[in-house]
């Protein structure tokens, strides 16, 4: 890992750790509006915990990661430049997918929108030749499982959309 990348990862890790602490503190002020098995603050607190753990891992990797010698970094720099454009494209497509997800969640419904979002997100993030059948099965089953958990176990309703 290059020194610049290590510094960037350190700063990002610290920033996201501070952000996760802010999310946790903000989630403490969420009011319980529905009688349910879990409170409304459960998901934000869970997300804050996961983000904090990942931030700490990133910080530790940036601090304790061994820097490569300069002979190793020259060919790696060329490969990194080529992969940067691919990563930027993936990030742009991910933001576009999130935007479409937010726009169509209410009118189309959770099950269909989430399955489509996950399918296309798997496709965008795949580094190898995409296995569309596996992506479709995983996206549909994940959507159904999440929907069942929220509706039947947590007693929280998700947008039904055109299926409702």
Secondary structure in CASP SS format (residue, H / E / C, confidence):
PFRMAT SS
TARGET T0000
AUTHOR 0000-0000-0000
METHOD secondary structure of the structure
MODEL  1
X C 1.00
X C 1.00
X H 1.00
X H 1.00
X H 1.00
X H 1.00
X H 1.00
X H 1.00
X H 1.00
X H 1.00
X H 1.00
X H 1.00
X H 1.00
X H 1.00
X H 1.00
X H 1.00
X H 1.00
X H 1.00
X H 1.00
X H 1.00
X H 1.00
X H 1.00
X H 1.00
X H 1.00
X H 1.00
X H 1.00
X H 1.00
X C 1.00
X C 1.00
X C 1.00
X C 1.00
X C 1.00
X C 1.00
X C 1.00
X C 1.00
X C 1.00
X C 1.00
X C 1.00
X C 1.00
X C 1.00
X C 1.00
X H 1.00
X H 1.00
X H 1.00
X H 1.00
X H 1.00
X H 1.00
X H 1.00
X H 1.00
X H 1.00
X H 1.00
X H 1.00
X H 1.00
X H 1.00
X H 1.00
X H 1.00
X H 1.00
X H 1.00
X H 1.00
X H 1.00
X H 1.00
X H 1.00
X H 1.00
X H 1.00
X C 1.00
X C 1.00
X C 1.00
X C 1.00
X C 1.00
X H 1.00
X H 1.00
X H 1.00
X H 1.00
X H 1.00
X H 1.00
X H 1.00
X H 1.00
X H 1.00
X H 1.00
X H 1.00
X H 1.00
X H 1.00
X H 1.00
X H 1.00
X H 1.00
X H 1.00
X H 1.00
X H 1.00
X H 1.00
X H 1.00
X H 1.00
X H 1.00
X H 1.00
X H 1.00
X H 1.00
X H 1.00
X H 1.00
X H 1.00
X H 1.00
X H 1.00
X H 1.00
X H 1.00
X H 1.00
X H 1.00
X H 1.00
X H 1.00
X H 1.00
X H 1.00
X C 1.00
X H 1.00
X H 1.00
X H 1.00
X H 1.00
X H 1.00
X H 1.00
X H 1.00
X H 1.00
X H 1.00
X H 1.00
X H 1.00
X H 1.00
X H 1.00
X H 1.00
X H 1.00
X H 1.00
X C 1.00
X C 1.00
X C 1.00
X C 1.00
X C 1.00
X C 1.00
X H 1.00
X H 1.00
X H 1.00
X H 1.00
X H 1.00
X H 1.00
X H 1.00
X H 1.00
X H 1.00
X H 1.00
X H 1.00
X H 1.00
X H 1.00
X H 1.00
X H 1.00
X H 1.00
X H 1.00
X H 1.00
X H 1.00
X H 1.00
X H 1.00
X H 1.00
X C 1.00
X C 1.00
X C 1.00
X C 1.00
X C 1.00
X C 1.00
X C 1.00
X H 1.00
X H 1.00
X H 1.00
X C 1.00
END
